[in-house]
Amino acid sequence: MTASLVETGTTPHRGSAPMGRLLGAELRWVLRRPRTLVMLGLFALVPILIAIGVVVADRGGNGLIGAIAGNGLVLPVVAMTLMLALLLPLAVGMAAADAIAGEAAHGTLRGLLLAPVGRGRLVVMKAFGVLVVAVVATLVVAVVGVVAGLVVVGGADGTLVTLSGTTLGFGEAMGRVGIAALWTVGQLAAVGAIALAISAFTEHPLVVLASVLGGLIVFGVLGAIPALDWLAPYLLTTGFSAGADVLRDPMSWGDIGGSTLRALCYIAIGGGITTSRMLTRDA
């Protein structure tokens, strides 16, 4: 962590550092990391590659990928849905791993715990950094998806043909993309909250990444076993495909609402565990 977070002033009272300064320093630290920039660049390539693949294949289909053909504004929603399975959680997992475990591994966490920041505010600061990565990664995919969809794939005067066969104007189509992006950020925030909780208990960032990605894979496997259907309401990955419901007309809110409530529960659990651990952790 940068020294600016430790040198927060001369006042001796803990928790006296301005919150705006802390969040600004965390924002700069998160967005200036080369790995974050490289990762965002790679994420931007995914919608472009999907668009090129659809155009080269020059054929439609019944699936989400097939729905993109000649219907470019479907692309950002499809890209976010596909990347939510693994790539986007990888981004927030990396951010959470660096946030606490990475600081501990580099020996800078002790300085943060002793600085006049306050441990509760430190948790807020780290959670903010993880959320920023989730928002930026999602925005990159959504914005590049819209541009690639309009430029590479094209469409009927910028309209969107839904999976139900109806046509939406550009403004309403962008509203649907915005809803999908906001919902995706919520799912990533849940992943990030759990990853941050794991990060608070280890000094090894790779342990956090392995736990998060391994957990998502296990959840996916459990959700695919018919005999374990009773577990589905408790698995975060159960609603990861709900974002595609914004492509239906009228839009179905059932799975989107259910997955959002599930994500909020995971956020509360992860945030509570992280806060409890950081408040009792030895400096």
C-alpha positions in Angstrom: 0.0 0.0 0.0 1.2 3.5 -0.7 2.7 5.5 2.1 0.0 8.1 1.8 -2.4 5.9 3.6 -0.2 5.5 6.6 0.8 9.2 6.7 -2.8 10.4 7.3 -2.0 13.4 9.5 -0.4 14.3 12.8 -3.5 14.0 15.0 -3.1 11.1 17.5 -6.7 10.0 17.5 -7.5 6.8 15.6 -10.2 7.1 12.9 -9.4 10.8 12.3 -8.2 10.4 8.7 -10.6 11.9 6.2 -12.7 9.2 4.6 -12.5 10.9 1.2 -8.7 10.8 1.3 -8.7 7.2 2.2 -11.1 6.2 -0.6 -9.2 8.3 -3.1 -5.9 6.7 -2.2 -7.4 3.2 -2.4 -9.0 4.1 -5.8 -5.6 5.3 -7.2 -3.8 2.2 -5.8 -6.4 -0.2 -7.3 -6.6 1.4 -10.8 -2.8 2.0 -11.2 -1.8 -1.6 -10.7 -0.5 -3.0 -14.0 -2.3 -6.3 -13.5 -5.6 -4.5 -13.2 -5.0 -2.6 -16.4 -3.9 -5.7 -18.3 -6.9 -7.6 -17.0 -9.3 -4.8 -18.1 -7.7 -4.7 -21.5 -8.2 -8.5 -21.9 -11.8 -8.1 -20.8 -12.4 -5.5 -23.5 -11.3 -8.0 -26.1 -13.9 -10.6 -25.2 -17.0 -8.8 -26.7 -14.9 -7.9 -29.7 -13.9 -11.5 -30.3 -17.5 -12.6 -29.8 -18.7 -10.0 -32.3 -16.1 -11.1 -34.9 -16.9 -14.8 -34.4 -20.6 -14.1 -34.9 -20.0 -12.1 -38.1 -17.5 -14.6 -39.5 -19.9 -17.5 -38.7 -22.7 -15.5 -40.4 -25.5 -17.6 -39.0 -28.1 -17.3 -36.3 -29.4 -19.9 -33.8 -31.6 -20.4 -30.8 -29.0 -19.8 -28.1 -27.7 -16.5 -26.7 -24.8 -16.4 -29.1 -27.0 -17.0 -32.0 -29.3 -14.2 -30.9 -26.4 -11.7 -31.5 -26.4 -12.2 -35.3 -27.8 -9.0 -36.9 -28.8 -7.9 -33.4 -25.8 -6.1 -32.1 -27.3 -4.6 -28.9 -27.7 -8.2 -27.5 -23.9 -8.5 -27.5 -23.1 -6.6 -24.2 -25.7 -8.6 -22.3 -24.5 -11.9 -23.6 -20.8 -11.0 -22.9 -21.6 -10.0 -19.3 -23.6 -13.2 -18.8 -20.9 -15.5 -20.2 -18.1 -13.7 -18.4 -19.9 -13.8 -15.1 -19.3 -17.6 -15.0 -15.5 -17.1 -14.3 -13.7 -14.2 -15.8 -15.5 -11.3 -14.0 -15.3 -13.2 -10.6 -11.6 -13.6 -11.3 -11.2 -9.8 -11.4 -12.9 -9.2 -8.0 -11.1 -12.2 -6.5 -7.7 -10.7 -7.5 -8.7 -7.4 -6.0 -9.9 -8.9 -2.8 -6.7 -11.1 -2.6 -4.5 -8.0 -2.9 -6.7 -5.9 -0.6 -5.8 -7.7 2.7 -3.8 -10.9 2.0 -1.6 -9.1 -0.4 -1.0 -6.3 2.1 -0.2 -8.9 4.8 2.2 -10.7 2.5 4.1 -7.5 1.7 4.2 -6.5 5.4 2.2 -3.3 4.9 -1.0 -4.4 6.6 0.6 -3.9 10.0 1.2 -0.3 9.2 -2.4 0.2 8.1 -3.7 -1.4 11.3 -1.6 0.9 13.4 -2.3 4.0 11.3 -4.9 6.6 12.5 -7.5 5.1 10.1 -9.7 2.9 12.3 -10.2 -0.8 11.5 -13.8 -0.4 10.6 -13.0 2.3 8.1 -10.1 0.2 6.8 -12.6 -2.5 6.0 -14.9 0.0 4.2 -11.8 1.3 2.3 -10.8 -2.2 1.1 -14.4 -3.1 0.2 -14.6 0.1 -1.8 -11.6 -0.9 -3.8 -13.0 -4.3 -4.6 -16.3 -2.7 -5.6 -14.5 -0.3 -7.9 -12.9 -3.2 -9.7 -16.3 -4.9 -10.1 -17.9 -1.7 -11.5 -15.0 -0.8 -13.9 -14.7 -4.4 -15.2 -18.5 -4.6 -15.8 -18.5 -1.2 -17.5 -15.6 -2.1 -19.8 -17.5 -5.2 -21.0 -20.8 -3.4 -21.3 -19.4 -0.3 -23.2 -17.1 -2.2 -25.5 -20.0 -4.7 -26.1 -22.3 -1.9 -27.1 -19.7 -0.4 -29.5 -18.7 -3.7 -31.0 -22.3 -4.7 -31.3 -23.2 -1.6 -33.3 -20.1 -1.3 -35.3 -19.1 -5.0 -36.0 -22.4 -6.9 -35.8 -24.8 -4.1 -36.6 -28.6 -4.1 -36.3 -31.8 -2.6 -37.5 -31.3 1.1 -37.0 -29.9 0.6 -33.5 -32.9 -1.4 -32.2 -32.8 -4.6 -30.2 -34.9 -7.7 -31.1 -35.7 -9.5 -27.9 -35.7 -13.2 -27.3 -39.5 -12.9 -27.3 -39.4 -11.6 -30.9 -40.4 -8.0 -30.1 -38.4 -4.9 -31.0 -37.1 -2.3 -28.6 -35.9 1.2 -29.5 -32.3 2.3 -28.8 -33.2 4.1 -25.6 -35.1 1.2 -24.1 -32.4 -1.3 -25.3 -29.7 0.8 -23.5 -31.9 0.7 -20.4 -32.0 -3.1 -20.5 -28.2 -3.2 -20.9 -27.9 -0.8 -17.9 -30.1 -3.1 -15.8 -28.0 -6.1 -16.8 -24.8 -4.2 -15.9 -26.2 -3.1 -12.5 -27.3 -6.7 -11.7 -23.9 -8.0 -12.7 -22.2 -5.6 -10.4 -24.4 -6.9 -7.6 -23.4 -10.5 -8.2 -19.7 -9.5 -8.3 -20.1 -7.6 -5.1 -21.3 -10.8 -3.4 -18.3 -12.7 -4.8 -16.0 -9.9 -3.7 -17.5 -9.9 -0.2 -16.7 -13.6 0.3 -13.3 -13.2 -1.3 -12.5 -10.3 1.1 -13.6 -12.5 4.1 -11.2 -15.2 3.0 -8.5 -12.7 2.4 -8.8 -11.5 6.0 -7.8 -15.0 7.3 -4.7 -15.6 5.2 -1.4 -14.0 4.1 -1.4 -15.8 0.7 -3.3 -14.1 -2.1 -3.3 -17.3 -4.2 -5.2 -19.1 -1.5 -8.0 -16.5 -1.9 -8.0 -16.9 -5.7 -8.1 -20.7 -5.4 -10.8 -20.6 -2.8 -13.0 -18.2 -4.8 -12.7 -19.9 -8.2 -12.8 -23.4 -6.7 -15.9 -22.4 -4.8 -17.6 -21.1 -7.9 -16.8 -24.3 -9.8 -18.1 -26.5 -6.9 -21.3 -24.4 -6.7 -21.8 -24.9 -10.4 -21.3 -28.7 -10.1 -23.7 -28.9 -7.2 -26.3 -26.9 -9.0 -26.1 -29.3 -12.0 -26.9 -32.4 -9.9 -30.7 -33.0 -9.9 -30.6 -34.8 -6.6 -29.3 -31.7 -5.0 -32.0 -29.3 -6.2 -32.8 -28.4 -2.6 -29.4 -26.7 -2.5 -30.1 -24.3 -5.4 -31.6 -21.5 -3.4 -28.4 -21.3 -1.3 -25.9 -21.4 -4.1 -24.7 -18.0 -5.4 -24.2 -19.3 -8.9 -27.8 -20.5 -9.2 -28.8 -17.1 -10.6 -25.8 -16.3 -12.7 -27.7 -16.7 -15.9 -30.6 -14.4 -14.8 -29.1 -11.4 -16.5 -30.3 -12.8 -19.9 -33.8 -12.2 -18.7 -33.4 -8.5 -19.7 -33.6 -9.7 -23.3 -37.2 -10.9 -22.9 -40.3 -8.8 -23.4 -41.9 -8.3 -21.0 -38.8 -8.6 -18.8 -39.0 -11.3 -16.2 -38.0 -10.0 -12.7 -38.4 -13.3 -10.8 -34.9 -14.7 -11.3 -33.2 -11.3 -11.3 -34.9 -10.4 -8.0 -34.2 -13.8 -6.4 -30.5 -13.7 -7.4 -30.2 -10.1 -6.2 -31.6 -11.0 -2.7 -29.2 -14.0 -2.6 -26.3 -11.8 -3.5 -27.3 -9.3 -0.7 -27.2 -12.2 1.8 -23.7 -13.2 0.7 -22.6 -9.6 0.9 -23.9 -9.4 4.5 -22.2 -12.6 5.5 -18.9 -11.8 3.9 -18.9 -8.2 5.2 -19.8 -9.4 8.7 -17.0 -12.0 8.7 -14.4 -9.5 7.3 -15.3 -6.8 9.9 -15.2 -9.2 12.8 -11.9 -10.6 11.7 -10.2 -7.2 11.2 -11.5 -5.8 14.5 -9.9 -8.7 16.4 -6.8 -9.2 14.3 -3.5 -8.7 15.9 -1.5 -5.8 14.4 
